[in-house]
Amino acid sequence: MKILNRRLQHIIRGSLGQFLGMAVIIAVGISLYIGITTAFFNLSQSQQGFYQDNNFADYYFYVVRAPESILKQVERVPGVSLASGRIQKDVPVLKENQERATVRLTSYGLPLEKGVNGIELMQGRFFIPYPAGGGIEAMLNSAYFEANGLAFGDTIDIVADNRKYPIKIVGTAAGPEFTYIMKDAANMMPDHETFGIMMLPLNQAQHLFHLPGQFNQVLVQFAPGVDQDAVVQSIKDILAPYGNLASFPRKDQLSHAALEGELEGLEAISAFLPLVFLSIAAAIQFVILRRMIKSQRSQIGIMKALGFHNAQIIVHFSSYAILVCAGGAAFGIGTGVLMASYFSDLYAMFFNLPRAIGGVNYQVILYSILLSLGVGALAGFSASRPVLSINPAESMRPLPPTSSSRSLVENWNWLWTGLSSSWKMAFRTISRNRFRMLVSILGISSAVALLILSMFTNDAVDYLMDQHFNRESNYDYMLSFNHPIKESELLDISRLEGVGLLEGYFTLPIRVHLQGSSDEDVLVGIHPSSTLKQPTREDGTFIPIPQEGMVISRRAAERLGLQVGDTVQLETLLGLGPNRYAQLKIVAVNYQLFGNESYVSLAQANRILQESQLINGALMKVDPKQAAIIEKELSDMTGINSIVSRQKERDNIMSMMDSMIYMVSVMIMFSVILGFVIVYNSAVMSFNERKRELASLLTIGFTRQEVAVIMWKETIPQALPALLLGLPLGKFLAELYFGSVQFDMWYMPVVIYPLSYALAALGGLVFVILGQWAASRGIKKLDIIELSKNTD
């Protein structure tokens, strides 16, 4: 075996460029695997620990108001392990600078550890139900506390039931339902300056909202292995007399859905991207070893004649691939750990998880080593199978010439006769070595496809921003009122200087029923002539608001299996008066990119509610020069509950895109490296196979420059179709990837701009030029005398 080991060292030294190139591909794949998978496990473990320690609710029930005594009935339902009642309402905050903010006031019974959805202290101290000096103490989420420059002991003013109350801030806390804080599904990006979570004792919340001994939400944890549907129905029956407005499982809770969506995306990426890189690495190693075995056929025959067994020779050649993977894994582990650290720090910024998210996952590192060695072993042993068929005696004879056929170009006589001899030689060489041509085409097209895969995320985000902010939502401000008002009452707002367009809307929670199944949704009633907010089809075109019927949200359509033309029953869950019911026909499906909303005409919404000309919000288009003044005047209006600035929302999203820009940059860098390595290896393999052929051309009088030109001419007919093939291949990979990571809360189509296609094709062309240039340099080093000897 010492002889084979020395021979292996000699092979590696002789093909060091290819060896290192393949090791780089393995390193990239392992880096991505460790970085993304470690981030996934760290985030998942932090989430699970936080949820478990704080009794995260399995189900939520919203009621108008219910007595605390009803909890005992809920707890006695078979399958319920824990139940809590609380008060939760959004209330406006009165700031000194007249800006408008909202906090989600959430109450907690004591002791905290015995309730559902507990909280953990971050800084300061816990609130006291009955402070010695009187007043009300509360805690805030850290992001709102820091964004507004607050200090412990500060007092903020809120408005509850039309009365102002000063609240003393004593600490910051985090809860499992507030890991990702957003106001609603229509406002996906957090704005910590204008929206936060206020946590306070249950008795104080009951005082604020005049609900003595009552609550408006019931939170439940189930016992393991129970029939949840049956338990939920039993609880609904108990709560029915108290106005059971809505109920939903944990998976539909906004914060949890956002975190789960990120985890699902990470899990999909951790499987998809490394698989792409490692599959390419395995394919390249397979081809290199197959060609190596073919070129060393006579040497393998001699090895067999000297007594080496098939198994020894197979292990010898397979060791080449295994060493490539081992070297790549060694480098990839280091870079992967650094990448995992960055990703973990990034998620710690986005998600409010008290548990440490970072750390090295040695299990993932072990899996990465086994994965890389497995790739090497698979490529090595599968490529070495031809060793079994090599006979020592037969191997001493040269292989018979491959059969040759007319090239495709020769069939076009008008073109063939006009070609120079060097072009004819190039086309005949390509036709005679079709497997080599296929490998080159696949290598170049894979490089182009990887570039598209790395760049399309940037295009998709750009499309999302344009579609959402410039087409779906064309307003400057979105107002929501404390209570429904008549549309005619918008007159005061429309008279403000600088208001260009003002459109009222009515939004209400609903339950959609179809054949025994149901799903909670949000219904928006707007005028059919509205231009400030419009639903869209899957292709991005606008859907006109129907006078009759409804445009259903994508999520509700998918969950209930709805199609255009179906008729559904709507149940309103507004909490004002009795629930209303209506039968509506589905006329279209709304594919808006952010959130999930169904649409009807404003008149239809009022008919459902048995009202007339009611609205509970308005959309505004204003003169940019007057925007600041208008926003201040709106903040002074007590009837307005919240003011959402589209520009501020856009700025928040863009600030969060910095991390994506980094990710895209890393992906482009990896794709550039991988693309060059693929094309370089393909060019070097072709050159090494043809050394004797090229030496023969030099022997009969061709100059080295003329030989290089022939090689370039052979490359061009292969590169052009490869570049074209790489474009749809890249789009296919993008669709394959996005198909595995679509979420309920947002919808992102696969969008690739023409510029990205052009840049990917240009990048592939550069790879071809650089790879061919690197391979052509070997022509200067060809030893004509040595290569002309018959070494077979």
Steps between C-alpha positions, in 0.01 A plus 500: 500500500799732544548490124138599441528778758807642326321471169199686646729781616646518150150523346402781739816697423442454128142628521538744789289771334207266447543352847486841668215613278282207601599549865377859476159381378478259793608778738225730371236230539616407851522868603141557393385181667666578834412871496133464413431173684667622819297821484186290453572274799604792722186697418276194533645396836473854635137514386406163651665575834332840522160356408523215749619711794219752452208266418437628149130468414375232263173681427352850531135595553380861470175598672317829557522456877481197728509456880811357663290214639460358149867394508418215739259357243764527228761331719261210568469421127678165439824569314566847646816508710513874571275801432535872568279802449634842414419840357677610183421818309685750283505848653648829375802657669514878542856617434643838591603568139140445384599188306258211503588157638310189604569237764337160527395500863522142628407393850650224715364322803729420789699290564634515144646149493155346543344668199503445125732727298723611786769766469868523591665804652765657279593813698362695795240323717156343478186708546314502832119450495444758774791749514554664840471849354199415287489529122566232239831326431580328172779346297585549132667292236868593468484624139224757568668605825834565327359651179315765701792582729316409820647440845368301795277721708377699199127550457318468168139601438252265336134541409266221614123530464544868403687584821867585542703292745864546604692171506830461685757286318697275738661242271528325165387145431458245223228244437465207258222674305716811451815356341425695181290807570264629233166668528309280258538292186472813284803658669763228477804710587536615861515871575631510855456876533126489443393154617592300807376264769394622845474233772314569824306317776155363417332700777636827357382415147155421636501843665609678179227345284229479768490121487497399867550126539491453121729443202476497119736214410544139609833326438525122519768232506399147400604176661718280276322271256148644529250555221549875471201556272266346756655700785476825303134439421424436868668827600313690227172366638592626847599845371211540254279701741780753542549591135763260368643739239788295366720205577820376343782252567859584582608461137289805406636724777686776314828499691524121498408485130779747416756303701381167361514644150863598553579155640331330205696719261827424678427129499423506128812703419720279719393201292476664157813715458760256638337225294550706184867567571584148620313340209705705256818405686408132487422522127833670423694245703318219325592635157862571596553152644330332203730687261800431722427127501450502125829681439686266741351182358835341416645592840203337674562188292862493614388544863270200463777299338724579798243353739288792613135402547202684357397616849844649567500690172143626552589623850813661354304711250211561741749636753564788263136610527489438875813711555346780294193495723704474820709802404194699398319407821797607715491849349120513481457424872694812599314733266169331582542566873569868428195516274284334767613758754400785268159347421431436869583861590272614219204299629564623854436852362174406329342265754442584863623174654663523845680170444846526342468430128872460418739211561688230313299188424743208501233262380462705182878501454507121537219468246687730260812282520298184437313674217817613325667161536181335378500720189863410434442129552190499279675685217819298539357150512240561228762652267747215567271219387660479151812367677319168535478452123865578419691188393882517542572353155240710319612817678839483327330569169383850416124555494345482155420839349156632582252488217465831325201649332430814309465805719173686496659791315613271216135444413476869409719497193469874437647569844754217509670596175559853626674393821876506544687177564544588869124543545438167322748329731325655802153380396624150415678473835180600681296248300751223569505564878138553589535393863775758548275759335211404729718538811618844386144617427373376835791667681446840338120488532531404868723801561245732335211340689677552832551868422129540427412311819716737704368820337128432469434568871601860445261523203218340699543745788515795260181378332334449838585855609375652175185289485404551863586868543439640153216285369309302765527783755528843348400706804724722713316448828260235625274609787295282731232650723409418858143417397313465169386836361288624212700560182373857492704569816818484288420853389711655778804298396450572130512874573857480633738686270697260284254209505467389140293183524305346787329161483307334782505127567355252746706208624358226718597152614289224350464124504460335159285183500491235227348153533577456868847659483585854607791740509551843658580781259500880471243665274566846356217703353612771257342694216524331157657822372777490764853562372689509832462132590422220256511119497713329236505181300790256504652674196493837679207653309224676690170337591203738473292511818163339419171662590377154601704202616847501654869469420629230736850501651755250372540340843126444554465364146783251555385391845138446402568381146299787352475574130354786304125445474460336843252647746603538865333618817659791685463554874605839638709505820503873564393486865254787453148365516404150385701307241363541147485235226504530121529272197751629244639367174876487442587707192883500530794407725716775649875437473622809683861461608476607865229378734175326414186699434173433323314783326143609438352831400442745786128487427508120523683516835232734635223272374660208683504708820149628429634854512543784254807707406705386801881499493763434765806623312622720217780508243667829413712635216664830597733768368851392609582859596209503746546145633664594831238765577213268408641220716520736799141618447380141475680416825296769675171336399381284790269288285794348310638183656808452283686664212711282272750683280578309182841668472592405856387144436712490186802638688459232767498229236805643326691515828431130544617428146865565595529141616352373175747711303779329692348158431466574130859627487625180663295289260630689197858462625451125550335468160784687329757274664303188420426609145866565424608171660245304297603651167871487587483131590307423184758682285797340676348152467451549127854632462657210692312245289626659178864561578623240248252621240614860544865391492429330166371829360822670609701219339339546158572873498230683693631777721407506868287809436309322222437203729368737766267658241361156411429436868320835525295414191401169656386683813274756332243254350475332841486820705215670313236225548629447855444867585148485355424174683619647831236775495188278522690260727563788742133596497404137561727483806353828628146366461602174667645692793213745545247223461635352823496820707169678428316613813146583607587856604660618179528399138810554292494393134812400311606816318821523297566823315657503150805674647562202730479262204745721311742522793484124555570433132783755505639338814487159334682641196771644725536159668542336159765751394695472825472121512605459138784748547628306801481172308658647184806607695591130514562503123824691561621220729423208267801269453458384139767228518371348825136505392581349159636185663272197506450454873220251456 
